[in-house]
Amino acid sequence: MAAVVVLGGLSLSACATKSYVDAQIADVNNRISAVDAKAADARQRADAAAAAAAAANTAAGNAAAAADAAANDARNANQRLDQVTTRVDTLEQQQAEAAKKTRRPRG
């Protein structure tokens, strides 16, 4: 008798029906699908951000190259200005010395 009671109790306890298990699995599958959709959206946004960062990096590189070229042009202009200034100073000194040597008649 005791064995019948034990077997009866075990057979009635904690047995899930197929429809219950299917419902639980469907709920889990829905959650997984939602998480996959969010992950795909996040992946797309990350790819877009990476592309924008790469474009910004390229633009920054181009700007740096343009700035370097402008700096070189400015250095060249300053060197030419220094050369011209030296020549003008030399010519002014020569003119001043020539003016001292030239005497004007009194008159």
Secondary structure, 3 states (H helix, E strand, C coil): CHHHHHHHHHHHCCCCCHHHHHHHHHHHHHHHHHHHHHHHHHHHHHHHHHHHHHHHHHHHHHHHHHHHHHHHHHHHHHHHHHHHHHHHHHHHHHHHHHHHHCCCCCC
